[in-house]
Amino acid sequence: MLFKFENIVGTYGSREMPWNPPFRMKVYYYLIDGLLIDTGPFSMAAEGIAFFDSHTIKQVFLTHIHEDHAGMAYWLQENKQLPIYIHPDSVEEALIEPDLSQYRLDIWGRRQAFKAEPVSNTIRTDSYVFKVIDSPGHCRKHNSLYEENKGWLFLGDLLNNLTPRSIFFEENLSESILSIRKILCLNFNTVLCPHTGILPNGRELLTRKLNYLLQLQQEIKTLRIKGFTDKEIDGQLFPGPDSISQMTGGDFSSYYIVSTL
């Protein structure tokens, strides 16, 4: 389904999450003035290619290298000969196709190797200047894009889940807190999320997530002072079976929330 927001055009597709059926996670494609922000996954190649072929793309920016954001980078490079910009520390990683777990392949598909260029502090189009903001948390090598004049913020996966009860093993919520605080100092109105869409109340939502993480951090600190281990704290704060951990072989777990806060 195509959509337009000011001078941004886009579309989206979705995939069912096997640990929470029939919930389907959406993936949004955003194109602004020839700049494509993230490529979507290989498992949505049909949706992606239809969008890419019907619009003029001049350059690609990846918020990070996970396969649901970079899965079509190889196709775009091979078929459109486009420059692809990514966090400088991910350039070498992009040259190698990762050995992904089967559940990741089932949901998002492969992330083939591609040649990326290190992004600088800004990305320019004919009409806009985007500031590149280092924003680790979801993963260490994660960037956001900020267009100051328009108040647009492309956050990658920093916002996504407002009240996480399980996170990916690469995530670090203490780093997320620092990144969110840094971003809240910016003058923005609209957040464009790759999984939840265009959020005109993005600042409010980001503040809500920050408050949730800070409250959790304080609860964890209090329990540590009382002598509880992180494993014990995990059991107290997130009791019950953890289906996503079981289905992902431990890649996602509430324990990572505790251990990184």
C-alpha positions in Angstrom: 0.0 0.0 0.0 1.5 3.3 -1.1 1.3 6.4 1.2 2.5 10.0 1.1 3.5 12.3 4.0 4.5 15.8 2.9 7.4 15.0 0.5 7.9 11.5 1.7 6.6 8.6 -0.2 6.5 5.0 1.1 4.9 1.6 1.3 4.9 -1.2 3.7 4.6 -5.0 4.1 4.3 -7.3 7.1 5.4 -10.7 8.4 3.8 -12.9 11.1 5.8 -13.3 14.3 5.7 -17.0 15.1 5.9 -16.5 18.8 2.8 -14.2 18.8 0.4 -15.3 16.0 -1.5 -13.8 14.4 0.5 -10.6 15.1 2.3 -9.3 12.1 5.2 -6.9 12.3 5.1 -4.2 9.6 8.1 -3.0 7.7 7.9 0.6 6.2 9.9 1.9 3.3 10.5 5.6 3.3 11.8 7.6 0.2 12.5 11.3 0.4 14.0 13.3 -2.4 15.8 10.3 -3.9 17.0 9.0 -0.5 15.8 5.6 0.5 16.0 5.0 4.3 16.4 1.2 4.9 15.7 -1.4 2.3 13.3 -3.8 4.0 13.9 -7.6 4.2 14.6 -10.1 1.4 11.4 -12.0 2.4 9.5 -8.9 1.2 11.3 -8.7 -2.1 8.1 -8.5 -4.1 6.8 -5.5 -2.2 10.3 -3.9 -2.2 11.1 -4.3 -5.9 7.7 -3.0 -6.9 8.3 0.2 -4.9 11.9 0.6 -6.0 11.0 0.1 -9.7 8.3 2.7 -9.6 10.3 5.5 -7.9 13.6 7.4 -8.5 16.2 6.4 -5.9 19.6 8.0 -5.9 21.1 6.8 -2.7 20.4 4.5 0.2 20.9 5.0 4.0 20.8 2.1 6.4 20.0 2.8 10.1 21.7 -0.5 10.9 22.7 -3.8 9.3 20.0 -6.2 10.6 18.4 -8.2 7.8 14.9 -6.6 8.1 16.6 -3.3 7.3 19.4 -4.3 5.0 18.0 -7.4 3.3 17.5 -5.8 -0.1 20.8 -3.8 -0.1 22.5 -6.3 -2.4 19.6 -6.2 -4.9 19.6 -2.4 -5.0 23.3 -2.3 -5.5 23.3 -5.0 -8.3 20.2 -3.8 -10.1 20.2 0.0 -9.5 23.9 0.6 -9.0 23.2 2.8 -5.9 25.6 4.0 -3.2 24.6 2.5 0.2 25.7 4.3 3.3 26.0 2.7 6.7 27.6 3.2 10.1 31.4 3.2 9.5 31.9 0.3 11.8 29.5 -1.9 9.8 31.3 -1.4 6.4 33.4 -4.6 6.8 30.5 -6.6 8.2 28.4 -5.8 5.2 30.9 -7.6 3.0 30.1 -10.9 4.5 26.7 -12.6 4.5 25.8 -13.6 8.1 25.0 -17.1 9.2 21.5 -16.4 10.5 19.4 -18.6 12.7 16.6 -20.4 11.0 13.8 -18.4 12.6 15.4 -15.2 11.3 15.7 -16.7 7.8 12.0 -17.8 8.0 10.8 -14.4 9.0 13.1 -11.9 7.2 15.2 -14.0 4.7 18.9 -13.6 3.8 21.0 -10.5 4.1 23.4 -11.0 1.2 26.8 -9.4 1.2 27.1 -5.9 -0.3 29.6 -3.1 -0.5 28.7 -0.2 1.7 30.2 3.3 2.1 30.8 4.8 5.6 28.2 7.5 6.3 29.6 10.9 7.3 27.9 13.4 9.7 25.4 14.5 7.1 23.5 13.2 4.1 22.4 15.7 1.5 19.7 15.5 -1.1 18.7 18.2 -3.6 16.3 19.8 -1.1 17.3 18.5 2.4 20.2 18.1 4.8 20.0 15.2 7.2 22.1 15.0 10.3 23.4 11.5 11.1 23.0 10.8 14.8 24.9 7.9 16.5 22.2 6.2 18.5 23.2 2.8 19.9 20.9 0.8 22.0 19.1 -1.6 19.7 22.6 -2.5 18.5 25.9 -0.8 18.9 26.3 0.3 15.3 23.0 2.1 14.9 22.3 5.5 13.4 19.3 7.8 13.2 18.6 10.6 10.7 17.3 14.1 11.6 16.0 16.8 9.3 16.1 19.9 11.4 14.1 22.2 9.2 11.2 19.8 8.9 11.4 18.3 12.4 11.6 14.7 10.9 13.4 12.0 12.8 14.0 8.6 11.3 14.8 6.5 14.4 15.6 3.0 13.1 14.7 0.6 15.9 15.3 2.9 18.8 11.6 3.5 19.5 9.8 0.5 18.1 8.6 -1.2 21.3 7.6 1.3 24.1 7.5 -1.2 26.9 9.8 -4.1 26.0 9.5 -7.3 28.1 12.1 -9.1 26.0 15.0 -7.8 23.9 17.5 -9.1 21.4 20.9 -10.2 22.6 22.6 -7.4 20.8 20.6 -4.7 22.6 21.8 -2.6 25.5 19.1 -0.6 27.2 21.5 1.5 29.2 22.8 2.7 25.8 19.2 3.2 24.7 18.6 5.5 27.6 21.6 7.7 26.7 20.5 7.7 23.0 16.9 8.7 23.8 18.1 11.5 26.1 20.4 12.8 23.4 17.6 12.7 20.8 15.0 14.4 23.1 17.3 17.4 23.1 16.6 17.9 19.3 13.7 20.0 18.0 11.6 17.3 16.2 7.9 16.7 15.7 7.5 13.6 13.7 9.1 10.2 14.2 9.2 7.9 11.2 9.6 4.4 12.5 10.4 1.4 10.2 8.0 -0.9 12.1 5.2 1.3 13.5 4.9 4.0 10.8 4.6 7.8 10.9 4.2 9.0 14.5 3.2 12.7 14.8 3.5 12.3 18.6 6.9 10.8 18.4 8.4 13.0 21.2 5.7 11.9 23.6 6.2 8.3 22.7 10.0 8.5 23.1 9.6 10.2 26.5 7.2 7.4 27.5 9.7 4.8 26.6 12.5 6.6 28.5 10.4 6.8 31.6 9.6 3.1 31.4 13.3 2.2 31.1 14.3 4.6 33.9 11.7 3.0 36.2 12.8 -0.5 35.4 16.4 0.6 35.9 15.6 1.9 39.4 13.7 -1.3 40.3 16.6 -3.4 39.2 19.1 -1.3 41.1 17.0 -1.6 44.3 16.8 -5.4 43.9 20.6 -5.6 43.3 21.3 -3.6 46.5 19.1 -6.2 48.3 21.5 -8.9 47.1 19.5 -10.5 44.3 21.3 -11.8 41.2 20.3 -10.7 37.7 18.7 -14.1 37.1 16.6 -13.8 40.3 15.6 -10.2 39.4 14.6 -11.4 35.9 12.3 -14.0 37.5 10.7 -11.4 39.8 10.1 -8.7 37.2 9.2 -11.0 34.3 7.7 -14.1 35.7 6.2 -16.9 33.7 7.2 -18.7 30.5 9.2 -16.8 27.9 7.9 -18.1 24.6 10.0 -15.8 22.4 13.2 -16.9 24.2 12.2 -20.6 23.6 11.4 -20.1 20.0 14.6 -18.0 19.2 17.0 -20.2 21.1 17.6 -17.5 23.7 18.3 -14.7 21.1 15.5 -12.7 22.7 15.1 -12.7 26.5 13.8 -10.6 29.4 17.2 -11.4 31.0 18.9 -9.1 28.6 16.7 -6.3 29.9 17.9 -6.9 33.4 21.6 -7.5 32.6 21.9 -4.3 30.5 20.1 -2.0 32.9 
